[in-house]
Amino acid sequence: NGQVERMNRTIKEATVKRFYYETHDQLREHLANFVTAYNFARRLKTLKGLTPHEFICKCWTKEPQRFTSDPHHQTPGPNI
């Protein structure tokens, strides 16, 4: 519960407390961009310097049976 609350606060501080949005679509687009940047670019101390996506890929390499699909397919790139 505490982790969810902390993440909610992080998102709120990076979006609605810093920017004004004319429409809900502007907010949705900014939220999507923020979450993508967070998951693929933000290195976290709690994950030993890995991004959330890198951490998930590392876990998949160790225990692929815990996953329903290969997380490497979610990596952004020119084919998206």
N, CA, C and O atoms as a Maestro MAE file, in Angstrom:
{
 s_m_m2io_version
 :::
 2.0.0
}

f_m_ct {
 s_m_title
 :::
 protein
 m_atom[320] {
  # First column is atom index #
  i_m_mmod_type
  r_m_x_coord
  r_m_y_coord
  r_m_z_coord
  i_m_residue_number
  s_m_chain_name
  s_m_pdb_residue_name
  s_m_pdb_atom_name
  i_m_atomic_number
  :::
  1 25 0.814 -1.192 0.000 1 A "ASN " " N  " 7
  2 3 0.000 0.000 0.000 1 A "ASN " " CA " 6
  3 2 0.864 1.264 0.000 1 A "ASN " " C  " 6
  4 15 0.569 2.222 -0.715 1 A "ASN " " O  " 8
  5 25 1.907 1.262 0.787 2 A "GLY " " N  " 7
  6 3 2.788 2.410 0.857 2 A "GLY " " CA " 6
  7 2 3.499 2.681 -0.456 2 A "GLY " " C  " 6
  8 15 3.696 3.835 -0.836 2 A "GLY " " O  " 8
  9 25 3.884 1.613 -1.150 3 A "GLN " " N  " 7
  10 3 4.560 1.779 -2.437 3 A "GLN " " CA " 6
  11 2 3.624 2.382 -3.476 3 A "GLN " " C  " 6
  12 15 4.036 3.214 -4.284 3 A "GLN " " O  " 8
  13 25 2.380 1.964 -3.451 4 A "VAL " " N  " 7
  14 3 1.392 2.501 -4.394 4 A "VAL " " CA " 6
  15 2 1.159 3.981 -4.108 4 A "VAL " " C  " 6
  16 15 1.096 4.793 -5.032 4 A "VAL " " O  " 8
  17 25 1.033 4.330 -2.841 5 A "GLU " " N  " 7
  18 3 0.832 5.723 -2.477 5 A "GLU " " CA " 6
  19 2 2.016 6.578 -2.898 5 A "GLU " " C  " 6
  20 15 1.833 7.700 -3.370 5 A "GLU " " O  " 8
  21 25 3.222 6.062 -2.735 6 A "ARG " " N  " 7
  22 3 4.418 6.804 -3.128 6 A "ARG " " CA " 6
  23 2 4.459 7.008 -4.642 6 A "ARG " " C  " 6
  24 15 4.809 8.088 -5.117 6 A "ARG " " O  " 8
  25 25 4.103 5.978 -5.391 7 A "MET " " N  " 7
  26 3 4.089 6.096 -6.855 7 A "MET " " CA " 6
  27 2 3.022 7.091 -7.297 7 A "MET " " C  " 6
  28 15 3.257 7.891 -8.204 7 A "MET " " O  " 8
  29 25 1.856 7.047 -6.666 8 A "ASN " " N  " 7
  30 3 0.800 8.012 -6.987 8 A "ASN " " CA " 6
  31 2 1.273 9.442 -6.737 8 A "ASN " " C  " 6
  32 15 0.996 10.338 -7.534 8 A "ASN " " O  " 8
  33 25 1.983 9.653 -5.636 9 A "ARG " " N  " 7
  34 3 2.501 10.979 -5.326 9 A "ARG " " CA " 6
  35 2 3.542 11.422 -6.359 9 A "ARG " " C  " 6
  36 15 3.552 12.579 -6.779 9 A "ARG " " O  " 8
  37 25 4.410 10.504 -6.763 10 A "THR " " N  " 7
  38 3 5.418 10.805 -7.784 10 A "THR " " CA " 6
  39 2 4.754 11.237 -9.087 10 A "THR " " C  " 6
  40 15 5.156 12.228 -9.696 10 A "THR " " O  " 8
  41 25 3.748 10.498 -9.506 11 A "ILE " " N  " 7
  42 3 3.038 10.822 -10.749 11 A "ILE " " CA " 6
  43 2 2.338 12.169 -10.631 11 A "ILE " " C  " 6
  44 15 2.404 12.993 -11.544 11 A "ILE " " O  " 8
  45 25 1.669 12.389 -9.508 12 A "LYS " " N  " 7
  46 3 0.944 13.647 -9.319 12 A "LYS " " CA " 6
  47 2 1.893 14.838 -9.312 12 A "LYS " " C  " 6
  48 15 1.595 15.871 -9.911 12 A "LYS " " O  " 8
  49 25 3.030 14.704 -8.641 13 A "GLU " " N  " 7
  50 3 3.995 15.809 -8.586 13 A "GLU " " CA " 6
  51 2 4.599 16.105 -9.959 13 A "GLU " " C  " 6
  52 15 4.936 17.252 -10.253 13 A "GLU " " O  " 8
  53 25 4.737 15.087 -10.791 14 A "ALA " " N  " 7
  54 3 5.341 15.274 -12.112 14 A "ALA " " CA " 6
  55 2 4.344 15.741 -13.164 14 A "ALA " " C  " 6
  56 15 4.741 16.158 -14.253 14 A "ALA " " O  " 8
  57 25 3.070 15.675 -12.853 15 A "THR " " N  " 7
  58 3 2.074 16.019 -13.876 15 A "THR " " CA " 6
  59 2 1.142 17.127 -13.392 15 A "THR " " C  " 6
  60 15 1.394 18.302 -13.660 15 A "THR " " O  " 8
  61 25 0.099 16.781 -12.704 16 A "VAL " " N  " 7
  62 3 -0.966 17.747 -12.402 16 A "VAL " " CA " 6
  63 2 -0.532 18.881 -11.494 16 A "VAL " " C  " 6
  64 15 -1.148 19.946 -11.528 16 A "VAL " " O  " 8
  65 25 0.498 18.702 -10.686 17 A "LYS " " N  " 7
  66 3 0.961 19.797 -9.835 17 A "LYS " " CA " 6
  67 2 1.918 20.739 -10.561 17 A "LYS " " C  " 6
  68 15 2.221 21.817 -10.051 17 A "LYS " " O  " 8
  69 25 2.394 20.356 -11.729 18 A "ARG " " N  " 7
  70 3 3.343 21.185 -12.475 18 A "ARG " " CA " 6
  71 2 2.774 21.772 -13.760 18 A "ARG " " C  " 6
  72 15 3.278 22.778 -14.259 18 A "ARG " " O  " 8
  73 25 1.739 21.159 -14.293 19 A "PHE " " N  " 7
  74 3 1.226 21.579 -15.591 19 A "PHE " " CA " 6
  75 2 -0.278 21.804 -15.537 19 A "PHE " " C  " 6
  76 15 -0.985 21.215 -14.720 19 A "PHE " " O  " 8
  77 25 -0.745 22.661 -16.418 20 A "TYR " " N  " 7
  78 3 -2.176 22.874 -16.594 20 A "TYR " " CA " 6
  79 2 -2.574 22.193 -17.902 20 A "TYR " " C  " 6
  80 15 -1.892 22.334 -18.917 20 A "TYR " " O  " 8
  81 25 -3.670 21.461 -17.867 21 A "TYR " " N  " 7
  82 3 -4.134 20.735 -19.049 21 A "TYR " " CA " 6
  83 2 -5.476 21.303 -19.487 21 A "TYR " " C  " 6
  84 15 -6.398 21.448 -18.685 21 A "TYR " " O  " 8
  85 25 -5.568 21.616 -20.755 22 A "GLU " " N  " 7
  86 3 -6.817 22.132 -21.317 22 A "GLU " " CA " 6
  87 2 -7.872 21.029 -21.393 22 A "GLU " " C  " 6
  88 15 -9.059 21.279 -21.184 22 A "GLU " " O  " 8
  89 25 -7.427 19.805 -21.696 23 A "THR " " N  " 7
  90 3 -8.374 18.697 -21.875 23 A "THR " " CA " 6
  91 2 -7.853 17.443 -21.165 23 A "THR " " C  " 6
  92 15 -6.682 17.352 -20.797 23 A "THR " " O  " 8
  93 25 -8.744 16.505 -20.990 24 A "HIS " " N  " 7
  94 3 -8.360 15.212 -20.401 24 A "HIS " " CA " 6
  95 2 -7.400 14.467 -21.321 24 A "HIS " " C  " 6
  96 15 -6.531 13.732 -20.851 24 A "HIS " " O  " 8
  97 25 -7.554 14.655 -22.623 25 A "ASP " " N  " 7
  98 3 -6.656 13.992 -23.576 25 A "ASP " " CA " 6
  99 2 -5.220 14.463 -23.409 25 A "ASP " " C  " 6
  100 15 -4.292 13.664 -23.532 25 A "ASP " " O  " 8
  101 25 -5.020 15.750 -23.130 26 A "GLN " " N  " 7
  102 3 -3.672 16.261 -22.880 26 A "GLN " " CA " 6
  103 2 -3.076 15.604 -21.638 26 A "GLN " " C  " 6
  104 15 -1.907 15.221 -21.630 26 A "GLN " " O  " 8
  105 25 -3.882 15.478 -20.598 27 A "LEU " " N  " 7
  106 3 -3.426 14.819 -19.371 27 A "LEU " " CA " 6
  107 2 -3.097 13.353 -19.653 27 A "LEU " " C  " 6
  108 15 -2.048 12.867 -19.232 27 A "LEU " " O  " 8
  109 25 -3.968 12.655 -20.349 28 A "ARG " " N  " 7
  110 3 -3.721 11.236 -20.664 28 A "ARG " " CA " 6
  111 2 -2.433 11.051 -21.453 28 A "ARG " " C  " 6
  112 15 -1.661 10.131 -21.184 28 A "ARG " " O  " 8
  113 25 -2.201 11.929 -22.428 29 A "GLU " " N  " 7
  114 3 -0.993 11.823 -23.240 29 A "GLU " " CA " 6
  115 2 0.258 12.076 -22.392 29 A "GLU " " C  " 6
  116 15 1.256 11.365 -22.512 29 A "GLU " " O  " 8
  117 25 0.190 13.086 -21.543 30 A "HIS " " N  " 7
  118 3 1.333 13.386 -20.683 30 A "HIS " " CA " 6
  119 2 1.584 12.251 -19.685 30 A "HIS " " C  " 6
  120 15 2.735 11.890 -19.439 30 A "HIS " " O  " 8
  121 25 0.531 11.693 -19.115 31 A "LEU " " N  " 7
  122 3 0.681 10.559 -18.199 31 A "LEU " " CA " 6
  123 2 1.314 9.366 -18.893 31 A "LEU " " C  " 6
  124 15 2.196 8.717 -18.331 31 A "LEU " " O  " 8
  125 25 0.873 9.072 -20.108 32 A "ALA " " N  " 7
  126 3 1.442 7.950 -20.865 32 A "ALA " " CA " 6
  127 2 2.918 8.178 -21.133 32 A "ALA " " C  " 6
  128 15 3.723 7.256 -21.005 32 A "ALA " " O  " 8
  129 25 3.279 9.401 -21.506 33 A "ASN " " N  " 7
  130 3 4.688 9.719 -21.753 33 A "ASN " " CA " 6
  131 2 5.515 9.620 -20.477 33 A "ASN " " C  " 6
  132 15 6.638 9.117 -20.500 33 A "ASN " " O  " 8
  133 25 4.960 10.100 -19.360 34 A "PHE " " N  " 7
  134 3 5.679 10.041 -18.086 34 A "PHE " " CA " 6
  135 2 5.911 8.594 -17.660 34 A "PHE " " C  " 6
  136 15 7.023 8.232 -17.276 34 A "PHE " " O  " 8
  137 25 4.882 7.776 -17.724 35 A "VAL " " N  " 7
  138 3 5.013 6.374 -17.306 35 A "VAL " " CA " 6
  139 2 5.998 5.628 -18.203 35 A "VAL " " C  " 6
  140 15 6.779 4.811 -17.714 35 A "VAL " " O  " 8
  141 25 5.971 5.894 -19.484 36 A "THR " " N  " 7
  142 3 6.929 5.266 -20.406 36 A "THR " " CA " 6
  143 2 8.352 5.673 -20.055 36 A "THR " " C  " 6
  144 15 9.243 4.828 -19.978 36 A "THR " " O  " 8
  145 25 8.564 6.962 -19.845 37 A "ALA " " N  " 7
  146 3 9.906 7.438 -19.476 37 A "ALA " " CA " 6
  147 2 10.347 6.841 -18.152 37 A "ALA " " C  " 6
  148 15 11.510 6.467 -17.999 37 A "ALA " " O  " 8
  149 25 9.438 6.748 -17.197 38 A "TYR " " N  " 7
  150 3 9.764 6.192 -15.885 38 A "TYR " " CA " 6
  151 2 10.165 4.719 -16.011 38 A "TYR " " C  " 6
  152 15 11.159 4.292 -15.424 38 A "TYR " " O  " 8
  153 25 9.404 3.960 -16.761 39 A "ASN " " N  " 7
  154 3 9.652 2.521 -16.865 39 A "ASN " " CA " 6
  155 2 10.880 2.164 -17.694 39 A "ASN " " C  " 6
  156 15 11.525 1.145 -17.443 39 A "ASN " " O  " 8
  157 25 11.205 2.993 -18.679 40 A "PHE " " N  " 7
  158 3 12.296 2.643 -19.578 40 A "PHE " " CA " 6
  159 2 13.557 3.477 -19.397 40 A "PHE " " C  " 6
  160 15 14.600 3.120 -19.945 40 A "PHE " " O  " 8
  161 25 13.500 4.569 -18.650 41 A "ALA " " N  " 7
  162 3 14.675 5.434 -18.526 41 A "ALA " " CA " 6
  163 2 15.105 5.712 -17.089 41 A "ALA " " C  " 6
  164 15 16.281 5.980 -16.845 41 A "ALA " " O  " 8
  165 25 14.192 5.655 -16.149 42 A "ARG " " N  " 7
  166 3 14.503 6.031 -14.766 42 A "ARG " " CA " 6
  167 2 15.203 4.889 -14.044 42 A "ARG " " C  " 6
  168 15 14.628 3.816 -13.865 42 A "ARG " " O  " 8
  169 25 16.435 5.121 -13.633 43 A "ARG " " N  " 7
  170 3 17.191 4.125 -12.870 43 A "ARG " " CA " 6
  171 2 16.875 4.312 -11.390 43 A "ARG " " C  " 6
  172 15 16.952 5.424 -10.869 43 A "ARG " " O  " 8
  173 25 16.523 3.229 -10.722 44 A "LEU " " N  " 7
  174 3 16.079 3.310 -9.335 44 A "LEU " " CA " 6
  175 2 17.064 2.627 -8.391 44 A "LEU " " C  " 6
  176 15 17.567 1.541 -8.677 44 A "LEU " " O  " 8
  177 25 17.328 3.273 -7.280 45 A "LYS " " N  " 7
  178 3 18.235 2.704 -6.278 45 A "LYS " " CA " 6
  179 2 17.704 1.382 -5.748 45 A "LYS " " C  " 6
  180 15 18.469 0.441 -5.536 45 A "LYS " " O  " 8
  181 25 16.397 1.311 -5.534 46 A "THR " " N  " 7
  182 3 15.810 0.090 -4.968 46 A "THR " " CA " 6
  183 2 15.933 -1.108 -5.909 46 A "THR " " C  " 6
  184 15 15.817 -2.254 -5.475 46 A "THR " " O  " 8
  185 25 16.167 -0.845 -7.192 47 A "LEU " " N  " 7
  186 3 16.346 -1.922 -8.169 47 A "LEU " " CA " 6
  187 2 17.823 -2.058 -8.550 47 A "LEU " " C  " 6
  188 15 18.156 -2.592 -9.607 47 A "LEU " " O  " 8
  189 25 18.696 -1.567 -7.673 48 A "LYS " " N  " 7
  190 3 20.151 -1.655 -7.856 48 A "LYS " " CA " 6
  191 2 20.597 -0.977 -9.149 48 A "LYS " " C  " 6
  192 15 21.435 -1.503 -9.881 48 A "LYS " " O  " 8
  193 25 20.029 0.191 -9.418 49 A "GLY " " N  " 7
  194 3 20.435 0.977 -10.565 49 A "GLY " " CA " 6
  195 2 19.817 0.579 -11.886 49 A "GLY " " C  " 6
  196 15 20.182 1.129 -12.926 49 A "GLY " " O  " 8
  197 25 18.892 -0.361 -11.873 50 A "LEU " " N  " 7
  198 3 18.214 -0.776 -13.103 50 A "LEU " " CA " 6
  199 2 16.938 0.033 -13.292 50 A "LEU " " C  " 6
  200 15 16.378 0.568 -12.335 50 A "LEU " " O  " 8
  201 25 16.489 0.113 -14.535 51 A "THR " " N  " 7
  202 3 15.167 0.689 -14.787 51 A "THR " " CA " 6
  203 2 14.140 -0.395 -14.462 51 A "THR " " C  " 6
  204 15 14.490 -1.575 -14.428 51 A "THR " " O  " 8
  205 25 12.886 -0.022 -14.222 52 A "PRO " " N  " 7
  206 3 11.875 -1.064 -13.970 52 A "PRO " " CA " 6
  207 2 11.813 -2.109 -15.087 52 A "PRO " " C  " 6
  208 15 11.662 -3.299 -14.810 52 A "PRO " " O  " 8
  209 25 11.927 -1.678 -16.337 53 A "HIS " " N  " 7
  210 3 11.874 -2.629 -17.449 53 A "HIS " " CA " 6
  211 2 13.081 -3.570 -17.431 53 A "HIS " " C  " 6
  212 15 12.934 -4.774 -17.643 53 A "HIS " " O  " 8
  213 25 14.259 -3.028 -17.182 54 A "GLU " " N  " 7
  214 3 15.462 -3.872 -17.113 54 A "GLU " " CA " 6
  215 2 15.346 -4.890 -15.983 54 A "GLU " " C  " 6
  216 15 15.761 -6.039 -16.135 54 A "GLU " " O  " 8
  217 25 14.784 -4.472 -14.854 55 A "PHE " " N  " 7
  218 3 14.607 -5.375 -13.721 55 A "PHE " " CA " 6
  219 2 13.660 -6.517 -14.073 55 A "PHE " " C  " 6
  220 15 13.925 -7.672 -13.738 55 A "PHE " " O  " 8
  221 25 12.568 -6.200 -14.741 56 A "ILE " " N  " 7
  222 3 11.605 -7.233 -15.147 56 A "ILE " " CA " 6
  223 2 12.254 -8.196 -16.135 56 A "ILE " " C  " 6
  224 15 12.061 -9.408 -16.038 56 A "ILE " " O  " 8
  225 25 13.021 -7.666 -17.081 57 A "CYS " " N  " 7
  226 3 13.705 -8.531 -18.053 57 A "CYS " " CA " 6
  227 2 14.712 -9.447 -17.352 57 A "CYS " " C  " 6
  228 15 14.864 -10.609 -17.730 57 A "CYS " " O  " 8
  229 25 15.393 -8.929 -16.344 58 A "LYS " " N  " 7
  230 3 16.349 -9.730 -15.582 58 A "LYS " " CA " 6
  231 2 15.617 -10.852 -14.830 58 A "LYS " " C  " 6
  232 15 16.085 -11.990 -14.796 58 A "LYS " " O  " 8
  233 25 14.485 -10.526 -14.239 59 A "CYS " " N  " 7
  234 3 13.686 -11.547 -13.542 59 A "CYS " " CA " 6
  235 2 13.184 -12.599 -14.518 59 A "CYS " " C  " 6
  236 15 13.168 -13.788 -14.199 59 A "CYS " " O  " 8
  237 25 12.771 -12.166 -15.712 60 A "TRP " " N  " 7
  238 3 12.289 -13.106 -16.720 60 A "TRP " " CA " 6
  239 2 13.399 -14.072 -17.128 60 A "TRP " " C  " 6
  240 15 13.142 -15.256 -17.348 60 A "TRP " " O  " 8
  241 25 14.626 -13.574 -17.229 61 A "THR " " N  " 7
  242 3 15.750 -14.424 -17.598 61 A "THR " " CA " 6
  243 2 15.972 -15.513 -16.558 61 A "THR " " C  " 6
  244 15 16.300 -16.648 -16.906 61 A "THR " " O  " 8
  245 25 15.795 -15.173 -15.280 62 A "LYS " " N  " 7
  246 3 16.000 -16.137 -14.196 62 A "LYS " " CA " 6
  247 2 14.833 -17.100 -14.043 62 A "LYS " " C  " 6
  248 15 15.042 -18.292 -13.818 62 A "LYS " " O  " 8
  249 25 13.598 -16.597 -14.163 63 A "GLU " " N  " 7
  250 3 12.413 -17.420 -13.936 63 A "GLU " " CA " 6
  251 2 11.330 -17.140 -14.982 63 A "GLU " " C  " 6
  252 15 10.313 -16.524 -14.663 63 A "GLU " " O  " 8
  253 25 11.534 -17.583 -16.217 64 A "PRO " " N  " 7
  254 3 10.548 -17.285 -17.268 64 A "PRO " " CA " 6
  255 2 9.176 -17.927 -17.029 64 A "PRO " " C  " 6
  256 15 8.175 -17.452 -17.564 64 A "PRO " " O  " 8
  257 25 9.120 -18.987 -16.242 65 A "GLN " " N  " 7
  258 3 7.837 -19.654 -15.993 65 A "GLN " " CA " 6
  259 2 6.867 -18.771 -15.208 65 A "GLN " " C  " 6
  260 15 5.666 -19.038 -15.202 65 A "GLN " " O  " 8
  261 25 7.360 -17.736 -14.552 66 A "ARG " " N  " 7
  262 3 6.495 -16.837 -13.784 66 A "ARG " " CA " 6
  263 2 5.778 -15.822 -14.667 66 A "ARG " " C  " 6
  264 15 4.893 -15.111 -14.192 66 A "ARG " " O  " 8
  265 25 6.143 -15.746 -15.934 67 A "PHE " " N  " 7
  266 3 5.599 -14.745 -16.846 67 A "PHE " " CA " 6
  267 2 4.727 -15.404 -17.910 67 A "PHE " " C  " 6
  268 15 4.929 -16.563 -18.273 67 A "PHE " " O  " 8
  269 25 3.759 -14.642 -18.399 68 A "THR " " N  " 7
  270 3 2.904 -15.156 -19.472 68 A "THR " " CA " 6
  271 2 3.460 -14.789 -20.849 68 A "THR " " C  " 6
  272 15 3.102 -15.411 -21.849 68 A "THR " " O  " 8
  273 25 4.345 -13.769 -20.903 69 A "SER " " N  " 7
  274 3 4.964 -13.389 -22.170 69 A "SER " " CA " 6
  275 2 6.352 -12.809 -21.912 69 A "SER " " C  " 6
  276 15 6.679 -12.399 -20.798 69 A "SER " " O  " 8
  277 25 7.141 -12.787 -22.948 70 A "ASP " " N  " 7
  278 3 8.498 -12.274 -22.883 70 A "ASP " " CA " 6
  279 2 8.459 -10.743 -22.773 70 A "ASP " " C  " 6
  280 15 7.962 -10.085 -23.686 70 A "ASP " " O  " 8
  281 25 8.976 -10.154 -21.665 71 A "PRO " " N  " 7
  282 3 8.918 -8.695 -21.514 71 A "PRO " " CA " 6
  283 2 9.803 -7.938 -22.504 71 A "PRO " " C  " 6
  284 15 9.637 -6.730 -22.672 71 A "PRO " " O  " 8
  285 25 10.734 -8.619 -23.157 72 A "HIS " " N  " 7
  286 3 11.571 -7.954 -24.148 72 A "HIS " " CA " 6
  287 2 10.747 -7.439 -25.328 72 A "HIS " " C  " 6
  288 15 11.170 -6.525 -26.037 72 A "HIS " " O  " 8
  289 25 9.575 -8.027 -25.532 73 A "HIS " " N  " 7
  290 3 8.708 -7.592 -26.626 73 A "HIS " " CA " 6
  291 2 8.080 -6.228 -26.346 73 A "HIS " " C  " 6
  292 15 7.520 -5.608 -27.249 73 A "HIS " " O  " 8
  293 25 8.169 -5.758 -25.099 74 A "GLN " " N  " 7
  294 3 7.609 -4.463 -24.736 74 A "GLN " " CA " 6
  295 2 8.608 -3.329 -24.884 74 A "GLN " " C  " 6
  296 15 8.257 -2.169 -24.669 74 A "GLN " " O  " 8
  297 25 9.843 -3.640 -25.248 75 A "THR " " N  " 7
  298 3 10.876 -2.625 -25.386 75 A "THR " " CA " 6
  299 2 10.520 -1.676 -26.528 75 A "THR " " C  " 6
  300 15 10.259 -2.114 -27.648 75 A "THR " " O  " 8
  301 25 10.511 -0.363 -26.235 76 A "PRO " " N  " 7
  302 3 10.181 0.590 -27.311 76 A "PRO " " CA " 6
  303 2 11.317 0.653 -28.336 76 A "PRO " " C  " 6
  304 15 12.486 0.430 -28.019 76 A "PRO " " O  " 8
  305 25 10.942 0.954 -29.531 77 A "GLY " " N  " 7
  306 3 11.934 1.039 -30.585 77 A "GLY " " CA " 6
  307 2 11.290 1.412 -31.904 77 A "GLY " " C  " 6
  308 15 10.121 1.796 -31.932 77 A "GLY " " O  " 8
  309 25 12.017 1.307 -32.978 78 A "PRO " " N  " 7
  310 3 11.495 1.741 -34.273 78 A "PRO " " CA " 6
  311 2 10.353 0.889 -34.806 78 A "PRO " " C  " 6
  312 15 9.658 1.311 -35.730 78 A "PRO " " O  " 8
  313 25 10.143 -0.292 -34.251 79 A "ASN " " N  " 7
  314 3 9.079 -1.173 -34.749 79 A "ASN " " CA " 6
  315 2 7.747 -0.948 -34.063 79 A "ASN " " C  " 6
  316 15 6.787 -1.667 -34.340 79 A "ASN " " O  " 8
  317 25 7.663 0.029 -33.177 80 A "ILE " " N  " 7
  318 3 6.405 0.279 -32.464 80 A "ILE " " CA " 6
  319 2 5.563 1.268 -33.210 80 A "ILE " " C  " 6
  320 15 4.466 1.605 -32.765 80 A "ILE " " O  " 8
  :::
 }
 m_bond[319] {
  # First column is bond index #
  i_m_from
  i_m_to
  i_m_order
  :::
  1 1 2 1
  2 2 3 1
  3 3 4 2
  4 3 5 1
  5 5 6 1
  6 6 7 1
  7 7 8 2
  8 7 9 1
  9 9 10 1
  10 10 11 1
  11 11 12 2
  12 11 13 1
  13 13 14 1
  14 14 15 1
  15 15 16 2
  16 15 17 1
  17 17 18 1
  18 18 19 1
  19 19 20 2
  20 19 21 1
  21 21 22 1
  22 22 23 1
  23 23 24 2
  24 23 25 1
  25 25 26 1
  26 26 27 1
  27 27 28 2
  28 27 29 1
  29 29 30 1
  30 30 31 1
  31 31 32 2
  32 31 33 1
  33 33 34 1
  34 34 35 1
  35 35 36 2
  36 35 37 1
  37 37 38 1
  38 38 39 1
  39 39 40 2
  40 39 41 1
  41 41 42 1
  42 42 43 1
  43 43 44 2
  44 43 45 1
  45 45 46 1
  46 46 47 1
  47 47 48 2
  48 47 49 1
  49 49 50 1
  50 50 51 1
  51 51 52 2
  52 51 53 1
  53 53 54 1
  54 54 55 1
  55 55 56 2
  56 55 57 1
  57 57 58 1
  58 58 59 1
  59 59 60 2
  60 59 61 1
  61 61 62 1
  62 62 63 1
  63 63 64 2
  64 63 65 1
  65 65 66 1
  66 66 67 1
  67 67 68 2
  68 67 69 1
  69 69 70 1
  70 70 71 1
  71 71 72 2
  72 71 73 1
  73 73 74 1
  74 74 75 1
  75 75 76 2
  76 75 77 1
  77 77 78 1
  78 78 79 1
  79 79 80 2
  80 79 81 1
  81 81 82 1
  82 82 83 1
  83 83 84 2
  84 83 85 1
  85 85 86 1
  86 86 87 1
  87 87 88 2
  88 87 89 1
  89 89 90 1
  90 90 91 1
  91 91 92 2
  92 91 93 1
  93 93 94 1
  94 94 95 1
  95 95 96 2
  96 95 97 1
  97 97 98 1
  98 98 99 1
  99 99 100 2
  100 99 101 1
  101 101 102 1
  102 102 103 1
  103 103 104 2
  104 103 105 1
  105 105 106 1
  106 106 107 1
  107 107 108 2
  108 107 109 1
  109 109 110 1
  110 110 111 1
  111 111 112 2
  112 111 113 1
  113 113 114 1
  114 114 115 1
  115 115 116 2
  116 115 117 1
  117 117 118 1
  118 118 119 1
  119 119 120 2
  120 119 121 1
  121 121 122 1
  122 122 123 1
  123 123 124 2
  124 123 125 1
  125 125 126 1
  126 126 127 1
  127 127 128 2
  128 127 129 1
  129 129 130 1
  130 130 131 1
  131 131 132 2
  132 131 133 1
  133 133 134 1
  134 134 135 1
  135 135 136 2
  136 135 137 1
  137 137 138 1
  138 138 139 1
  139 139 140 2
  140 139 141 1
  141 141 142 1
  142 142 143 1
  143 143 144 2
  144 143 145 1
  145 145 146 1
  146 146 147 1
  147 147 148 2
  148 147 149 1
  149 149 150 1
  150 150 151 1
  151 151 152 2
  152 151 153 1
  153 153 154 1
  154 154 155 1
  155 155 156 2
  156 155 157 1
  157 157 158 1
  158 158 159 1
  159 159 160 2
  160 159 161 1
  161 161 162 1
  162 162 163 1
  163 163 164 2
  164 163 165 1
  165 165 166 1
  166 166 167 1
  167 167 168 2
  168 167 169 1
  169 169 170 1
  170 170 171 1
  171 171 172 2
  172 171 173 1
  173 173 174 1
  174 174 175 1
  175 175 176 2
  176 175 177 1
  177 177 178 1
  178 178 179 1
  179 179 180 2
  180 179 181 1
  181 181 182 1
  182 182 183 1
  183 183 184 2
  184 183 185 1
  185 185 186 1
  186 186 187 1
  187 187 188 2
  188 187 189 1
  189 189 190 1
  190 190 191 1
  191 191 192 2
  192 191 193 1
  193 193 194 1
  194 194 195 1
  195 195 196 2
  196 195 197 1
  197 197 198 1
  198 198 199 1
  199 199 200 2
  200 199 201 1
  201 201 202 1
  202 202 203 1
  203 203 204 2
  204 203 205 1
  205 205 206 1
  206 206 207 1
  207 207 208 2
  208 207 209 1
  209 209 210 1
  210 210 211 1
  211 211 212 2
  212 211 213 1
  213 213 214 1
  214 214 215 1
  215 215 216 2
  216 215 217 1
  217 217 218 1
  218 218 219 1
  219 219 220 2
  220 219 221 1
  221 221 222 1
  222 222 223 1
  223 223 224 2
  224 223 225 1
  225 225 226 1
  226 226 227 1
  227 227 228 2
  228 227 229 1
  229 229 230 1
  230 230 231 1
  231 231 232 2
  232 231 233 1
  233 233 234 1
  234 234 235 1
  235 235 236 2
  236 235 237 1
  237 237 238 1
  238 238 239 1
  239 239 240 2
  240 239 241 1
  241 241 242 1
  242 242 243 1
  243 243 244 2
  244 243 245 1
  245 245 246 1
  246 246 247 1
  247 247 248 2
  248 247 249 1
  249 249 250 1
  250 250 251 1
  251 251 252 2
  252 251 253 1
  253 253 254 1
  254 254 255 1
  255 255 256 2
  256 255 257 1
  257 257 258 1
  258 258 259 1
  259 259 260 2
  260 259 261 1
  261 261 262 1
  262 262 263 1
  263 263 264 2
  264 263 265 1
  265 265 266 1
  266 266 267 1
  267 267 268 2
  268 267 269 1
  269 269 270 1
  270 270 271 1
  271 271 272 2
  272 271 273 1
  273 273 274 1
  274 274 275 1
  275 275 276 2
  276 275 277 1
  277 277 278 1
  278 278 279 1
  279 279 280 2
  280 279 281 1
  281 281 282 1
  282 282 283 1
  283 283 284 2
  284 283 285 1
  285 285 286 1
  286 286 287 1
  287 287 288 2
  288 287 289 1
  289 289 290 1
  290 290 291 1
  291 291 292 2
  292 291 293 1
  293 293 294 1
  294 294 295 1
  295 295 296 2
  296 295 297 1
  297 297 298 1
  298 298 299 1
  299 299 300 2
  300 299 301 1
  301 301 302 1
  302 302 303 1
  303 303 304 2
  304 303 305 1
  305 305 306 1
  306 306 307 1
  307 307 308 2
  308 307 309 1
  309 309 310 1
  310 310 311 1
  311 311 312 2
  312 311 313 1
  313 313 314 1
  314 314 315 1
  315 315 316 2
  316 315 317 1
  317 317 318 1
  318 318 319 1
  319 319 320 2
  :::
 }
}
